[in-house]
Each structure stands twice: as structure tokens, then as C-alpha cells.
């Protein structure tokens, strides 16, 4: 397999600051592969996804690195060309379906507008595609759902709508940004199964952002572990669960609840592991500043 997404030495800072938020990040996602991106809250997982999609907050500035989509260096492109390439090849499944959907608009246009405005489809063709996709994600009465407002749907149905929307234009890469966080446990299982089905059916590369190693074990083939914006481990999922290499990765796996032993004590990441990881970050930042 060849890599569809390549990120090389990507670093980002806040405007007016030299403090890095992303630290020389390197990762790839092969065609048809699902790569998990894990780490604690604030590690920079979602920021990497937003950098790929060109939707970083205005306060965040990329200061070095390369992002290639299907061989195109998107950071080197003019903004208009970058939007066209990203819109035609990549899509997002966001974290919270309630805030991701416009509450004042019906569901139908929220799926079809991207096809019409970015890809130039006719409205009739876009509507037909939207109905097909709503059926594909197992939504009953897709015509009724197309005419509904987001508040008229359950959380699980709203997330199914966002999955349908993400796959509408047959993207080659989908970034799933913690897509089950806002759902209850029983619905989470259904949505994870659906995402995996859609990814396999469309043979789409996927970057799956999550803090849940249990989810990684079910949907991903490869795994990148992030700490404070720095990649500390990059490996196959099977190898990670068998023998993680970095101390932080080991501690992260040890801190995962054991469903086979629900009464076992939780093991938080030890302070010594955090101190060691922070020392690595400090050394990496000093070397980076010296190199600049």
C-alpha cells in the first residue's frame, strides 16, 4: 500500500509565542488503512486532524513541516487550491453531532451543499446521493430525515447523518475526531460498527482520533501515540497491545480499565512517567530552537 496522507516534521505554535503545540509530528496513513491517533486530552490529536483539513484556529500557526494528500503538498498551495484539493479528497466526522449540524437548517441541504458548492454536482444528483447514503447508514425513512431539523433526531441518528455526509463525495481520507464521545455506550457500539463498515465498503483511508484504547483495538490497524504534541510511539495495533515500547505508552495501556476484572483498581499514569516524558519534550524543544 502507498501512503495517502503523509505528515512530516509538522510543528505548530500559538501566534506570538515560541511554545510548540505540535512537535515535529511524523505519521502516515496508507490507502484503505485505519490509523488510530491516541493520547490524553490536550495532546494535540484533534489539532493534527484540523491541520490536515485546513481548519486550524486562527490563533494557531504552522511553522514547519509538510502535509501531503495523495502526493499534493497542501501547505505549499495557494489557499483556494488547497481548499479545492482538501474538499475533493478528505472529509471529517466531528465529535459532537449536535454542535456540528446547523440547528436552523434541515438535514438535506447540510448533506447536499458540499456536493453542489464544492464539487459542482446538480441539486438533483446530490439529493439522490444523500438519500442513498442515509439508507446506507441504516436510517429509516430517509426522505423524512432529509426534511427534519437536527433537534428532531436522536444523538445516534445525528451521528449517522454526519457519517453519511462525510462519505458523500467518496473521499479518499476520512478523519474521525472522537466520533462516539457524545453518545451513550450502546449507541457507541453501533456507530463504531457502522464507521468500520463504511470505511471498508468505500476502501477509505482513515485517521481515527480517540483517547479510548478499547476503540483502537476494534477499528484500527496501526497506532500513533501522542504526548504534548509529540509522537512517542508509532506501531501496529497488535504489536502495541502485546508489547508497547515507550514508558508513556506502557502507562497509558496499564491505566485502561479491565472489563474482565471490573473491581480491579485503576492505575493512573505515574508521576515519574510524566516527569520523564516532560523531560523529553523539553530536550526536543531546546534542540528545535537551537536548530532554528
Order of alpha helices (4+ residues) and beta strands (2+ residues): beta-beta-beta-alpha-beta-beta-alpha-beta-alpha-alpha-alpha-alpha-alpha-beta-alpha-beta-alpha-beta-beta-alpha-alpha-alpha
